[in-house]
Amino acid sequence: MGKTRFLFQRTEKKYLLSAEQYGRLWPRLSGALEPDEYFRSTVCSLYYDSENYSLIRHSIDGPVYKEKLRLRSYNVPGPEDPVFVELKKKFKGVVYKRRVEMTARQAAAYLAGQAAAPEPGQTTREIDWFLRQYRPSPKAFVACERTAYRSKEDPELRVTFDRDIRWRETELDLTAGSGGEALLAPGQVLMEIKIPGAAPMWLARILSEERLFPVSFSKYGVCYRENILKETENGVIFGA
């Protein structure tokens, strides 16, 4: 799978763009970017949460610290294809992500508590603690069509564009395909800028001139607020 990274510490900023905004922005960015390792992929994510959705309910309150567990693949995997078990934490705006690679079959058994991690280590010990603490299970599947780029000057600066974001709360298995219901309005694009430190001046200038400002946007959070929450307890909305 190439030079896969398993540890990340960075700042992530998200921008929800209309088709018109993207059309103006991309010509200004394209000269400074080049395709990265996962240039075009169908990103599939399976989000885990406690029985009463305590993790996402805490997250959307905007706390200083939050964490989540997901299973991710780049394109729809078969049972023996590689996937990533990811533990993602955010503290004061900085994202810390740890992940381990295993097959889709191994990951499903591991996260269900039916088998130990194939290759135990520091990251799996942290995930083991998370599993014991929250006893999570799959709650939502989210997929999108992603194009991913990195800066020609600084490969640590990455810019991704997610289109056709869709979700489902049935068939909660990465191997079950990437279908689902639309999460965004037609034509909308979610841009994410990922960088270890501050954005370079050239990028900050472009965003300022295009009057683009970061938004708080969690795919799983939108699934919960706009869909799952409305179905909870026969339509009775509780504190979130």
C-alpha angles and dihedrals in degrees: 000000000000125000096344118189120218102179125054135178114175150118117263123198123186129204124189106213132192118222089258094051092049090049091057096041103047098063088054094050102037097080092057097046138069132188114274131213094285095039098157121016145138101243110211121191132181113199121210125206141162121272093267096039092249094156097056092038089056092044098054090052086073101240125181089244129034138156140192141183124221141164114226139188135176102231124352109306132214119228092270098040121106122265134170127243103207131194108193124190130180124198123176092339097311117115121218114190129182124181142174129204124229137139120285090247093051093046094052091051093044096050091045090056092245097116140016122252110283091230111023118210144134094298094049089049089057090047090048089055090049091051092050093046099048105017089215128192132188111286108164140013118212128184135176141170107251134193112192130198139176131207115265089220098042118023089193088071109083130182122192132186119205120198135175093024109190137169145192137186096206128072090030095191127106091222092058095082134264102272124128148125121297115265099188136045116267112282097016117135127198111216119193126191115201120189137150093231139001121335115261117257095250091057095043090051093052093048091048094048091049089047093234117157131186119257134200103248128161117175092210090043091056090048089054100043098042101034121007096043092055090056096047118113094357093305097315106135114216130191112306 
